[in-house]
Structures are given as C-alpha cells and as structure tokens.
Amino acid sequence: MGVEVRGKTIRIAFSWQGRRYREVYPGAPTLENLKQAERLQGRIRRQIKDGLFTQDDYHHYFPRTVNQGTFGAVAQRWLNSVEVSDATRNEYKKSLNRYWLPELGDTPITYLRPSHLKELVACIEWPSNKTRNNNLIPLRQVLDMAFQDELTKHRLSDYVQSKKHQTPPPDPFTQEEADAICDHLDDRMGNYFEFMFWSGLRTSEALALTWGDVDWRQGYVHIDKKLSRGELIHQTKTGVQRDVLLNDRARAALERHKAHTFLIGGNVFLTEEGQPYATEKAQRAAFTKALRKLGIRHRPQYNTRHSYATALLMAGANPMFVANQLGHSLQVLLKTYAKWIHGEADRRELDKLQMTQKYAPPETKNPLRH
C-alpha cells in the first residue's frame, strides 16, 4: 500500500476485502497534497487493520469515485459506448429507465450482491419469459462493463440468466388465403403483399428495398439493408447480404408496381404521396382489415414470410436453398420449420409400420383359452 504520483494526479493504493484499490486523491501532486494523501492512506490502513473500514468510509473518502461507480453512471457510459442502431439504443434506454434505474440508479456497483439482483428480477411481474429475457439484456451488459472496468470483483451478470420460453410455431397462410388477401386489397397494397407472400422478405427489408436493388436480367433482388423504427440501417438483421431469386409471382408483383413508383425512383414501396414508409403501420392496418373482411383467422403480416418458407419446403426445395433465400442459418431453418421439413419423411416412416400390420398373418387363437 502507498501513495503514488501518476501524471497530474495523486493515487492512494490499498487492499481491502481481497481487492486492490487505486483511488485518485483530489488536487494536483503538490508537496502539501502528497502529505495529506499519505495521512489519509495511513488512516485507511489502520481502519482496515482494525476491521473498521466500511462502505460508508469508502464513500466519504472517495465520493468522486463512488459517483462514477454507481449503477446509473455505468449504465450511461454503457449506453454511450454500445455499438447498436439508434432504435436499439432507445429500446435499451427505455428498459433501463423502466426496470433498473429506479431501483439501482444511485447504488454504487460495489454494493450490489447476487441476492439483491435475483430478488429484484424475481419481484417484477413479467408478462412473459421473452419480455423478461429482452429486458435482462441491458442489465447484464451494464454489469459486464462494471466487471471489465474492475468495479466488481465478480461477474454479477452470471446471476441474472435468461429463462427458456416456448416460441410459437410458424402459422402460415394457405395459398387460397394468400390469393384472397391480395385480390381484396387495392392495387398498391395488393402488389406489396403478393410480393411478400412470394419472396419471403422481412417487412423491414421490403420497406428498405429500392429499384436499384432489382436485377431484372438475372431475376433477383439484392438485400443489404433494412428499415427499423424509421431508421434506414445499411445492414440486414443477420449482418449478411443475400440475393433473393424472383419466382413468377414475385416478379409479376414488381412489374405491376412499376406504374406507381418506378419513375419516382428510390424505394420500391412508397406512400400515395410518394414518400418512403417510416414504419409498417399502414401495411399492418390494411392487412388486418382485409383479414377481418374476408373472415380469415388473424395472423401477423410477418406470417407472409412463414407462408413462403413452408410453400418452398412442401414443394421439395432443398433446405439449404430455403435458408439462403430467407437469410437464415440452416440450423435456425431446421429448428423453425422442422414440421414441414420432416413431415413427408415422417409419413413414409409411419407407412412402414402400417404395411407390416397390413400383411402380418392373423393371430392364431389358442384353443386352450376356450
């Protein structure tokens, strides 16, 4: 333990509760300040030796360090440094403001204990495990930053783990339902949804699609960006660009839609005023209204993507090709669409059992039983 000069600062070094501390003493490294720092270091050493040094003493001697080390201060530094889109950063900020800062904001990170964090998470009435897991993401990352900055001795994020949640299986529309929806909608929305049903694009990708992304000669659209909460992001959800081949239905929808936006240039799908869509609100409203009018069971418009994926798989398309078209990994595709991938093969396996039952000789009755 000791006092040292580092650049234009004085540092007091000491060990406490198995951890090494190097705290900045306020003031320039003058002779008088060095003497005062040595006196403070000696007082801290005696208190630690006698078992009298407490968190309150630490807070009193080094208020600047403690203020910088509160959960709220670390959370703000993390928000400022995390490399995500503005939309995602805003979601993290909402989560912190709603769930974590009211309880933890002024608490020094060094005060936090696993039991405190577990109790806090358990006391919140989460609507679902998915919501719980999503809101634990910023909490864990703030705690990770505190550990990396050596503000905590242990990685506290290990004590707030996600829970398993059951993801609902895909619920695709039938081809008859898809045709009815597209026929019912007006020309602009009808073109949009026919393209969605037969391309499998994510909504965020379709709203960011430009005419320059369409290769008419080779017959594909190039996907390299998305629209997220009004922000154009030059990166896909998975961070991988891809070319989506156009079948006859998807190409025909784009051909028809030329009359509305091709001469304007820029985005393929525009509002009636010729402006890019900021959100998917208009599409969602038109889609929901069409389902209600047609008496079709409600499903989110994202299920147009599920409809295309399952149509390809039921037609016998190679799962790797389908995964590439959707922008999925093969592992995700196999997990999400296992029912449609294995359906026919499972039926054939079951038929083997039925065949053995059909041609097995009838059981011979035991005459001793009668």
FENZINOR-V703801 format. One record per backbone hydrogen bond with DSSP energy under -1.0 kcal/mol. NH is the residue of the N-H (numbers start at 1). CO is the residue of the C=O. E is the energy in kcal/mol with one decimal. If there is no record, write none. Layout:
BEGIN
NH_CO_E / NH_CO_E
END
This chain:
BEGIN
2_13_-1.2 / 4_11_-2.5 / 6_9_-2.5 / 9_6_-1.7 / 11_4_-3.2 / 12_23_-3.2 / 13_2_-3.3 / 14_21_-2.0 / 16_19_-2.7 / 19_16_-1.4 / 21_14_-3.4 / 23_12_-2.5 / 25_10_-3.1 / 30_28_-2.6 / 34_30_-2.3 / 35_31_-1.9 / 36_32_-2.1 / 37_33_-2.5 / 38_34_-2.1 / 39_35_-2.0 / 40_36_-2.4 / 41_37_-2.5 / 42_38_-2.1 / 43_39_-2.1 / 44_40_-2.5 / 45_41_-2.2 / 46_42_-2.2 / 47_43_-2.3 / 48_44_-2.5 / 49_45_-2.3 / 50_46_-2.2 / 51_48_-1.0 / 52_47_-3.2 / 58_54_-2.2 / 59_55_-2.6 / 60_56_-2.1 / 61_57_-2.8 / 62_58_-2.3 / 66_62_-2.2 / 67_63_-2.7 / 68_64_-2.0 / 69_65_-1.2 / 70_67_-1.1 / 71_107_-2.7 / 72_105_-2.4 / 74_70_-2.4 / 75_71_-2.7 / 76_72_-1.9 / 77_73_-2.1 / 78_74_-2.5 / 79_75_-2.5 / 80_76_-2.1 / 81_77_-1.1 / 82_78_-2.3 / 84_82_-1.3 / 89_85_-2.6 / 90_86_-2.3 / 91_87_-1.7 / 92_88_-2.3 / 93_89_-2.4 / 94_90_-2.3 / 95_91_-2.2 / 96_92_-2.6 / 97_93_-2.6 / 98_94_-2.2 / 99_95_-2.7 / 101_96_-3.3 / 104_100_-2.8 / 105_101_-2.4 / 107_104_-1.7 / 109_69_-3.1 / 111_108_-2.0 / 112_109_-1.3 / 117_113_-1.9 / 118_114_-2.7 / 119_115_-2.2 / 120_116_-2.3 / 121_117_-2.4 / 122_118_-2.3 / 123_119_-1.8 / 126_124_-1.3 / 132_128_-2.1 / 133_129_-2.9 / 134_130_-2.4 / 135_131_-2.0 / 136_132_-1.2 / 140_136_-2.9 / 141_137_-2.1 / 142_138_-2.2 / 143_139_-2.1 / 144_140_-2.4 / 145_141_-2.1 / 146_142_-2.1 / 147_143_-1.8 / 148_144_-2.6 / 149_145_-2.2 / 150_147_-1.5 / 151_146_-3.1 / 156_154_-1.3 / 158_155_-1.7 / 159_156_-1.9 / 160_157_-1.5 / 178_174_-2.6 / 179_175_-2.5 / 180_176_-2.2 / 181_177_-2.4 / 182_178_-2.3 / 183_179_-2.4 / 184_180_-1.8 / 185_181_-1.7 / 190_186_-3.2 / 191_187_-2.4 / 192_188_-2.0 / 193_189_-2.7 / 194_190_-2.2 / 195_191_-2.3 / 196_192_-2.1 / 197_193_-2.8 / 198_194_-1.4 / 200_196_-1.8 / 206_202_-2.2 / 207_203_-2.3 / 211_266_-2.5 / 213_210_-1.6 / 214_211_-1.3 / 215_220_-3.0 / 219_215_-1.6 / 220_215_-1.7 / 221_244_-2.2 / 222_213_-2.7 / 223_242_-3.1 / 226_233_-2.4 / 227_204_-1.7 / 228_231_-3.0 / 231_228_-1.9 / 233_226_-3.1 / 235_233_-2.2 / 242_223_-1.8 / 244_221_-2.8 / 246_219_-2.7 / 251_247_-2.5 / 252_248_-2.3 / 253_249_-1.9 / 254_250_-1.8 / 255_251_-2.6 / 256_252_-2.4 / 257_253_-1.8 / 259_256_-1.1 / 260_257_-1.6 / 261_257_-1.4 / 262_258_-1.8 / 265_261_-1.7 / 268_209_-2.7 / 271_275_-3.1 / 274_271_-2.2 / 284_280_-2.6 / 285_281_-2.4 / 286_282_-2.2 / 287_283_-2.5 / 288_284_-2.6 / 289_285_-2.1 / 290_286_-2.0 / 291_287_-2.2 / 292_288_-2.0 / 293_289_-2.3 / 294_290_-2.3 / 296_291_-2.0 / 303_300_-2.0 / 304_301_-2.0 / 305_302_-1.7 / 307_303_-2.3 / 308_304_-1.8 / 309_305_-2.3 / 310_306_-2.7 / 311_307_-1.9 / 312_308_-2.2 / 313_309_-2.2 / 314_310_-2.6 / 315_311_-1.2 / 316_313_-1.4 / 317_312_-2.4 / 322_318_-2.2 / 323_319_-2.7 / 324_320_-2.2 / 325_321_-2.3 / 326_322_-2.2 / 327_323_-1.4 / 328_323_-2.5 / 333_329_-2.3 / 334_330_-2.7 / 335_331_-1.9 / 336_332_-2.8 / 337_333_-2.9 / 341_337_-2.0 / 342_338_-2.9 / 346_342_-3.2 / 347_343_-1.9 / 348_344_-2.1 / 349_345_-2.0 / 350_346_-2.3 / 351_347_-2.1 / 352_348_-1.2 / 354_350_-1.9 / 355_351_-2.4 / 356_352_-1.7 / 357_353_-1.9 / 358_354_-2.2 / 359_355_-1.8 / 369_366_-2.0 / 370_367_-1.3
END
